[in-house]
Amino acid sequence: MLGSEPTRPLLPEHPAYVTYTSGSTGEPKAAVVPHQGIERLVCRSDYVRWQSDDVVAHIASISFDAATFEIWGALLNGASLAIVPAGGFSVHELGRLLSSHRVTVLLLPTGLFHEVVDADITALQGLRYLLAGGDVLSTPRCRAVRDRLPAVRLLNAYGPTENTTITTIGAVETIDLGAGTGVPIGRPIRDTRVYVLDGALRPVPVGAVGELYTSGAGLAQDYLGRPGLTAERFVACPFGAPGERMYRTGDLVRWRPDGQLDFIGRADDQVKIRGFRVEPGEVESVLLSHRHVAQAAVVPREGPSGDRRLVAYVVACADRGQDEEQRQVGEWQRLYDSLYEGSTAPGSPHSARTFPDGTARTPVSRSR
């Protein structure tokens, strides 16, 4: 027996993998996910009825928790896993891949889902299940899928990394899309409990907005090497057995009369960019590490096509001359314009205290 081989039985609560999420201090958080979280996610699931002839597309990076659903959803249910070649691909190339591998189960981040629906919705017509998640789904695009691809079961998947990929699932039905309240994020999946609480950890009534807490078999053990942060986010659950914990998501939601959840927004500054959680403070910390940056502020803005992106505003150190500052800003603007053709950017330096979109975000300085 090699020294690295286990000498004790493997238990469901033992760690399976560690995955990193964004952190407000500039240091990503490593969530330790147990084996039972994966089993709860894909085995005997109540939202995908797995079949032995199913084919699951593996398009997510293994550093993104969507890969957990893709890989183990296939392998633990006797299905096949179609691995998309590394590198970028167009919508039309994705359609050819789905068709050639006869993919039946697909999970897309929200931004890519929107892009595929806009560019070529027929690329999705061979699917049995289409899951989309990571950000707020567009009602018109969901309606397009329901109208044009009635055989495809469209699911709105919601969940933080700290609760093993998916916490709630909402089957997108035409009746929900006409309510004018957005696409619901549904109900908790198997072995998952959710609570909508006020600031005193009291349940709020139906229709009232509160913060979402979740518990159950999918809960991560902790943030690796971060006991203080673990204690802040993984708190005692007053509704469960002694010693049970729940995770504070930071997401604001409300119960609908039909028992589904509506996503309202965030209780903090965290944003979603292409399905990834991003803490603007983390980006600000990196900017402030540059020797010529005195203050920095990062805010989300929508581009011309409706996609969300981050925009950074900086104030140069006082020891730099105006010519040098103008040169640096010019370089950054040329880089920005080359990356986002068709978007507009300020033509001259802006103070981090005054944003062209009116966002009232406090600038951060090196003394933070």
N, C-alpha and C positions, 0 to 999 in steps of 0.2 A: 504494500500500500504506500502510495506517495504521500509525502508530508502534507501536500495541499489538499488531499482528499478528505471528505468529512468523516469524522469518527463518531458522530451522533446522528440519530434519525432526523430527517428533515421534517419540520413541522409547518403547518399552514401559516403560522404567524412569523416564520423566519423571513428575513429579507430576500427578495427576488432580484431587485435591481435598484439603482439610484438614478434619479433623473433631476436635472437642474431646471429651476424656474427663476424668473427675474427677481431681483432684490433692490429695495429702495436705496441702499447704501452703496451700491456699485459692486457688491459681492453677491453672486447668484446663490440661491438656496438649493440645497440638495435634499430632495424628498426621498425617504427610504420606503419603498413600496413592498409589501409582503406578498408571498405566494397566494394567500387566500384572496387578495385583491384581484389578481388576474383570474382566478377560478370564478369568482363572483361576477366578473365582467363578461366572460364569454361562455361559461358552461351553464347549461340549462337556462339560457337567457330567455326573458319574456318579451324581448323586442325584435330579435332575429330568430326565426325558426330554421336552424341549420339543417342542411341536407348534405349527404356524402358527395353529391355532384356539384356542390357550390365551389366557385372560384373567387377568392378574395384578392383584390389588387393591393400590392404593397408599394405605395408611393411615398409614404412618409419617411423622413430621416429617422434612424433608430434613436436619435437624441430627442425626438418629439414623441410624446406619450401616445399619439394616435397609432404609432407602430405597434404598441401593445395589443390593441384591438385587432389590427391587421394580421400580425404574425400568429398570435395565440388563438384568435378566433378561427383561423383556418386549421392550425395544427392540432388543437384540442377537440375539434369536432369532425375530424376525418375528411375535411375539405382540402382543396388545393390552394397554394399560394402562388400568385403570379407576380414575380418581382420585376418592377419597372426598371429599365436600365438607368444607371446613374447619370446625372446631368439634367439640364432643363429640357422641357418638351412643350410643344405648342398644344393648343386645344385639339387640333385636328390629329396630331400624333397621339394624343391621349385616346381619342376616339378609336383610332386604328388598333392601339394596344388593347383596349377593352374588348373590341370585337374579335381580334385574332386569338386572344386567350379565353374568350367566352366568359368574361368576368360577370359574376352575378351579385357580388356584394362589394360596395365601394364606400369609403369614408373620405370626404373632401373637406378641407378647411373652408370656411365661409367664403373668403375672397375668391378662391379657385372655383367653388360652386357657382358663384355669381358669374364669373368669367365664362365658364363652360356653357351655362344657360344662355348667356348673351350671344356667344359666338356660334355654337352648334349644339343645340339641345338634343339633336338626334344621336349624339355620341353616347347618350345615357340610356338609350332605348332598350338595350339588352339586359339591363339590371333587374334583379328581384328586389334588392334593398339598396337605397341610396341614403347614406347618413351624411349630414352636413352639420358642422359645429365649429365653435371657436370664437364666434362673434354673432351679432344680431343678424338673423336671416331677413332678406328682402321679401316682403309680402308679394309684390308683383312677380318676382322670379319663382317663388314657390307656387304661385297660382299657375304660371306657365307650365311647370312640371306636372301639376295635377291635371291640367286641361289637356296637354299634348301627350303625356306619358302615363295614362291611367293605370297601367299594369305595374308601374314602378312604385314601391312603397317608400315614400319620402319621410325621413325621420330627422327631427331636430335634436341633436345630441349636445347636452350641456354637461360640463363637469371640470373641476380643477384637477391639476396633476396630483394634488394631495389626497384625492379620493379615487385614484386609479382610473383616469381617463374620462369615464362617463358616470355622472351622478343621476341625471334625469333624462328621460327620453320622451319626446312628444311626436306622435304620429300626426303629420301635417294633413289635415282634412280641409276640404273646401269650405265647410261651414265655419271653421275657425278663422279663415282668411277674410271673411266678410265682417268680422266683429269690429274692426277698426282699432284693435288693441295690440297689433303685432302678432308675430308667430309665437305661440306659447312654447315654453321649454319642457312642458309635460309633467310627468310623475316620476318618482324615484324608481330605479331598477331594483332587481332582486337583492336582498340582504343590504338594503340601503334605507336609511331614515333621514328625513329632512325636516327642519324646523324653521319657521319664519318668526323671528323674535325682535323685540324692541331693545332699547339700550340696557334694560334691567333683566334681560334674558326671559321675558315673558312673551308667550305666544300672542300674536296680533290677530285680529279677526279677519275674516274673508274680505278682500278688497283693500285692506290696509297695507301700506308698504312697511316692510321690515327687512332685517338682514338675514341672509340664508346661512344656516348652520347645517352640517351633515355629519352623520355617523354611520357605523356599520362595518361590514367586513372589508370594504375597500379603503378604509382610512390608512394613510401612511403612518409608519411608526413614529417618525420625527423628522426634523431637519438635521442632517448629519453634522455633528460637531457644533450645533447651534442650540444649546439648551434654553437660553433666554428667549430666542425667537420661537422655539417649539412651545414653550409655556404660554407665550402670547397668543399663538394661533390655534393650538390644540388645547382646548379647555375642558374642564369637567362638564359632563352632560347631566343636567338635573332631571332628565326624563328617562334615564336608563338605569341599568344595574349599577351597583357600587363599583367605582373604578372606571366606568365607561367614559370615553372622551368624545368630543365632537370638534369638527373643524370649522373655524370662522372664515367663511369664504370672502367676506368684504363685498359681496354682491347684494344689491337691493332687489327684492322681488315682492310679489303679492300673490295670494291664493285667488284663483278664479272660482266662481260658484260650482263649476264642474269638477273641481279637484285638481286642475292643472295649475302650473305656475307661470306667471308672466315675469320676464326679466325687465327690470326698470333701469338699472344703471349700477354705478359703483359708489361705494361709500368713501372712496379715497381717490387718488390721482391715477391709479393703474388704468392702462388702456390695452386694447387688443389691436395688434398690427399683423395682418395676414394670418390670424389665428393664434399668434404667439402673445403671451402676456408680457407686457413691457412696463417697467416702472420708469417714468420720466426722470425721477431722481437718480436712477442708475446711470442714465445717459448723461445727465448733468455732472455727475461725479467724474465720469471719464473726461468730459470736456474741461472740467476744472483742473484736471491733472496736467493740462498743457500749460507750459510756463508763461505763455502770453495771454491767457484768459483770466480775467479778474472776476467776472460774473457770467452766469449761464442760466438760461431757462429753456425748457423743452416742452412743447405743446403738440397735441394731435391736430391735424387739419385734413380736410378732405380735398383730394385732387380733382382735376377737371372731370375725370370719369367716375367720381364718387368713391374711389378707394381712399382709405385712411392712411396717412403717413405722418411721420414725426418731423417737426420743424424746430430747429435750435436757434436761439437768439443769444448772442454773446456780447460782452463788453470787454474790450482789450485792456490790458494792464496800462496804468498811467505812464509807465516809463517808455512806452512805445510812441514814436512820432506819428503824426497824422498820416503822412505819406505811407509809412509802413502798414498802418491800420487799413488804409484804403486798398493797398495792394493785397493784403491778406483776405479782406472781404471780397475783393474782385476774384481772387482765386477760388474761394469757396462758392461764389455764385456761378462761376463758369462750370465748376464740377457739378453743382446742383442742376443747372440747366442741361448738362450733357446726360445726366441720369434720368431726368424727368422732362422730356421734351414736351413742349406745349404748356408747361406750368409757368407761373409767374413768380418772381422773387424780387424783394426790394432791391433797388438799384444803388442804395447807399447805406452806410452803417445805421443800424437802429439800436437804440437803447433797449436793454432787456426789460425795461419798465414800461414800455409802450409797444404793444403788439398790433400789427395791422388788422388782426381779426377781432380785436377788442377783448381777448382773453385776459382775465385778471389773475395771472399767475405770478406769484412773488419770485423775483430773481434770486438765485442762489449765489453766494459769494464763497471765496476760499475759506472764510472763517466759519463756515457751516459746521 
